[in-house]
Amino acid sequence: MSATNPSNPAHPAAGPAGAPPLICGNCQGPMQVLALRGHYGQAVEVDLCAPCHLVWFDVIESARLNGPAILELIGHMAQAQSLAHQPLRQQAACPRCRSGLKTVHNRSRWGRSLQLECPKRHGAYQSFAEFLFEKGLVRPLSSADRAALIRRDGHIDCVNCGAPIAGGDAQCGHCRSVPSLLDVARLARALDPEGATEDHPVHATATHRGALQCGACGAALAPGQAMQCAQCGATLAVSRLADAHRQVAVLGPQLQAHAEKPAPHTVARRMAALSADLPRQREWILRMRADTAGRHGGDEDDDELLSWFTRRTNPLRAVFIALLLWWAWWMWS
């Protein structure tokens, strides 16, 4: 699956067909070539620099990663944290064209994240922490979080490079990342948005995470309680990437099986979603018909097309809908 040597993140292997790995534009060392899987079975290659704790994404590779690929990438990130961090240099360059990089501020549904983008659009670097921020898997530490982490674990680890952080530090002394917590429950959901592994204890109950609600079982949390659920015992937040990966790695076999062939209950949900979308399609046809009639005085072809989406019995409509549902199921499976 991967073109790297996972037991030694500092020793990258060559890319597919013996192609040499990219040279990091920050430390000038060879980068690891990760051959990951994307949505719909597509292959996605990303490049990771373990000493710099950076990932290079060509164009939109980050958005193409599926759950098993994100899980594998996080595993490589966790292994890379065993290496001493190489600071980010001002003269860091694109590994493809060696052009200087520009800082880009991105906004996602989870908030802001940063990346270092090639001005010639060859791709962009993201630190481990910024990648996790973009996916909504980490959140900044509050003072209550700091006290709870020190009380529970005796220390605070940097989510980006893995180095220890002093209790009162506003930034990691090695990589300048903001001290953060990994949301384990949200990570499990991000790996499996369709709920193929919903019966696993990692996220036994499919509930919507609220401000004071356990992301694993849905139980109410006491004010200030964000580390562990007293109801189900789920670990809700950790500061070390390896700990979060270890908790969700058990989902790997099920996620891989789901990627190759969707679970029956997931297929049923997809089919139900398609059926529920038929009224919206009919409404769209009605709007198009009204718009066309207003400009051209009506057309008998519109009436014939609309009849496929009416409630009256129509054998052709039934065949059309059956073929549509079968095609959608075949594409997803």
SULDA-V728876 format. One record per helix or strand of 2 or more residues. SS is the DSSP state (@ for helix, = for strand). FROM is the first residue (numbers start at 1). TO is the last residue. If there is no record, write none. Layout:
BEGIN
SS | FROM | TO
SS | FROM | TO
END
This chain:
BEGIN
@ | 16 | 18
= | 32 | 38
@ | 39 | 41
= | 43 | 49
= | 54 | 57
@ | 61 | 64
@ | 67 | 80
= | 100 | 108
= | 111 | 118
= | 124 | 127
@ | 128 | 134
= | 138 | 140
@ | 143 | 153
= | 156 | 157
= | 164 | 165
= | 180 | 183
@ | 184 | 191
@ | 201 | 203
= | 237 | 238
@ | 241 | 260
@ | 264 | 276
@ | 278 | 296
@ | 300 | 309
@ | 315 | 332
END
